[in-house]
Amino acid sequence: MKARIGSMLGLVVLTGMLSVGFLFAADGPQTLTGKVSDAMCGAKHAMGGGDAECTRACVTKGSKYALVVGSKVYTLDTSDKTALAELNKLAGANAKVTGNVKGDTVEVKSVAPGA
């Protein structure tokens, strides 16, 4: 009986470890497609003049670019001038962003117009 409980406990621990491994495996290089925004406003812009103008104004004031994918908002982390220029050009529009996803942040590797 004790051996059976021990093996069942081992199975439960192993299953839990595998589940945690799958959660961490979700982070890493991915390509996300969504609308370019800023981290302060997210999906809902407060300033008049349209989403693109609001995004650019907020970024000028220190907010980071963001990507709105469905109901999730990812903060885009990059200092690459080419990526920042492309995000500025695509403000308020759809973009494909490739990078390492860590929680709600994407370490941007590349930015391209989205579909």
Residue pairs with C-beta under 8 A, 6 or more apart in sequence:
26 101
27 100
27 101
27 102
27 103
28 100
28 101
29 98
29 99
29 100
29 101
29 109
30 98
30 99
30 100
30 101
30 106
31 96
31 97
31 98
32 67
32 69
32 74
32 96
32 97
32 98
32 101
32 106
33 69
33 94
33 95
33 96
33 97
33 114
33 115
34 67
34 68
34 69
34 70
34 74
34 94
34 95
34 97
34 114
35 43
35 51
35 67
35 68
35 92
35 93
35 94
35 95
36 55
36 65
36 66
36 67
36 87
36 90
36 91
36 92
36 93
36 94
36 95
37 43
37 45
37 51
37 55
37 65
37 66
37 67
37 68
37 73
37 91
37 92
38 54
38 55
38 58
38 59
38 63
38 64
38 65
38 66
39 63
39 64
39 65
39 66
39 73
39 75
40 58
40 63
41 47
41 54
41 55
41 58
41 63
42 66
42 68
42 73
43 68
43 71
43 73
45 51
45 54
45 55
46 54
47 53
47 54
47 57
47 58
48 54
50 92
51 91
51 92
52 91
52 92
52 93
53 92
54 92
55 65
55 91
55 92
56 88
56 91
59 65
59 88
59 91
64 75
64 76
64 77
65 75
65 76
65 78
65 84
65 87
65 91
66 73
66 74
66 75
66 76
67 73
67 74
67 76
67 95
67 97
67 106
68 74
72 104
73 104
74 97
74 101
74 104
74 105
74 106
75 104
75 105
75 106
76 87
76 97
76 99
76 105
76 106
76 108
77 105
77 106
77 107
77 108
78 84
78 87
78 99
78 107
78 108
80 108
83 108
83 110
83 111
86 95
86 111
86 112
87 95
87 111
90 111
90 113
90 114
93 113
93 114
94 113
94 114
94 115
95 111
95 112
95 113
95 114
96 111
96 112
96 113
96 114
96 115
97 106
97 108
97 110
97 111
98 108
98 109
98 110
98 111
99 106
99 107
99 108
99 109
99 110
100 106
100 107
100 109
